[in-house]
Amino acid sequence: MGIELELATLLVIRTLGNFIFGRFEFEAPLGEKLIKWMVVDGGTVALYYVIGHWALAFRLGLFVAATTAHFIACRREGFDPIYATPRKKYYDFKGWDWPA
């Protein structure tokens, strides 16, 4: 199997990610989301041509590193890394306007 494995895996990750974590990004601009998707997915596909199927392992490693950094940053900013509570602190962290 060629690049189809990477593409199918990226599709599953993107679908599950949006389903599980989409509630935390509802205020993010569409352009920001698209750029993030292009960088992550495009980078994984580009890596496939350089290192083959190891591109998925590289992506998994980046996911673990980003999750660790996320938990550290959330705790440092004073909100729960899983539920993003208290919401006011989460909104302040993201730079969003707090709904009145």
C-alpha positions in Angstrom: 0.0 0.0 0.0 1.3 3.4 -0.9 0.3 6.9 0.2 -3.3 5.7 0.6 -2.4 4.6 4.1 -1.3 8.1 5.0 -4.3 9.7 3.4 -6.8 7.4 5.1 -5.1 7.9 8.4 -5.1 11.7 8.0 -8.8 11.6 7.2 -9.6 9.5 10.3 -7.5 11.8 12.5 -9.1 14.9 11.1 -12.6 13.5 11.4 -12.2 12.3 15.0 -10.3 15.4 15.9 -13.1 17.7 14.7 -15.7 15.6 16.4 -13.9 15.5 19.8 -12.1 18.8 19.9 -14.2 21.0 17.6 -16.0 22.6 20.5 -12.8 24.2 21.6 -12.1 25.9 18.2 -15.5 27.2 17.3 -14.3 30.9 17.6 -11.1 30.3 15.6 -11.1 31.9 12.2 -11.6 29.6 9.2 -8.4 30.7 7.6 -6.4 29.8 10.7 -7.9 26.3 10.7 -7.2 25.8 7.0 -3.6 26.9 7.3 -3.2 24.5 10.2 -4.7 21.6 8.2 -2.6 22.4 5.2 0.6 22.5 7.2 0.0 19.3 9.2 -1.6 17.2 6.3 0.7 18.6 3.6 3.7 18.1 5.8 2.8 14.5 6.5 2.3 13.8 2.7 5.6 15.6 1.9 7.3 13.5 4.6 5.9 10.4 3.0 7.9 11.0 -0.1 11.1 11.5 2.0 10.8 8.9 4.7 7.9 6.6 3.5 5.5 5.3 6.1 7.6 6.6 8.9 5.8 9.9 8.2 2.9 8.6 10.4 5.3 7.8 13.2 6.7 11.3 12.9 3.2 12.7 13.1 2.4 10.6 16.1 5.6 11.9 17.8 4.6 15.5 17.1 1.1 14.8 18.5 2.6 13.5 21.7 4.9 16.5 22.0 2.1 19.0 21.3 -0.2 17.3 23.8 2.4 17.5 26.4 3.0 21.2 25.7 -0.8 21.8 25.7 -1.2 20.3 29.2 1.8 22.4 30.5 0.5 25.6 29.0 -3.1 25.1 30.2 -2.0 24.4 33.7 0.3 27.4 33.7 -2.5 29.6 32.5 -4.9 28.3 35.1 -7.5 26.3 33.2 -8.3 22.6 32.8 -6.6 21.2 29.7 -9.4 18.8 28.9 -12.6 20.8 29.6 -11.2 24.3 29.2 -12.7 25.5 32.4 -13.0 28.1 33.7 -14.1 29.3 30.2 -13.3 33.0 30.9 -9.6 32.1 31.3 -9.7 29.9 28.2 -11.2 32.8 26.1 -8.6 35.2 27.5 -5.8 32.7 26.6 -7.1 32.3 23.0 -7.6 36.1 22.7 -11.3 35.8 22.0 -14.0 38.2 23.2 -15.9 37.0 26.2 -19.6 36.8 25.4 -21.6 39.2 27.5 
